[in-house]
Amino acid sequence: MNKLALFIMTILLAFFGCAPKQEGKLNEIQLNADELIEARALFQTHCYACHTPRGNQDDRVAPPMIAIKRHYITDQTTQAQFIADVSTYVVTPRTDISKMPDAVRKFGMMVPLQVPKDDLKKIATFIYQQDIEAPDWFEAHYKEEHGK
């Protein structure tokens, strides 16, 4: 019986004990299908007027949303931190909390938005979890600017 228990523990350890740690990832909110539809609509209504993936680099009023996502999310960024950072900046944009100083210099400070807190959370969750469309020119621009 002890050999069987040892064998089972070894198998469990092999499958689960060697998996990379996902600290902060376990508490992430997952949008269900209806929430995803609502979040996408809120995102398109409140964000894409200025942060659209359409258009070229020179005729923009703000950076594309994919640029914001890339600047605000690192390997260490949790969903909760991303939601907090984006929500704070959208309501009270300030240079000292912006993670995109070059964009602030190029486009100026974002206008504060009056979006309900629950809607901001849905929008930020959508941005964090979903693939965001990038302009055709974005990848080359990003590599040139950041070497990545």
PyMOL commands that set and color helices and strands:
alter all, ss='L'
color gray80, all
select helices_A, chain A and resi 2-17+33-46+48-51+65-72+79-91+101-107+117-129+138-146
alter helices_A, ss='H'
color red, helices_A
deselect
rebuild
show_as cartoon
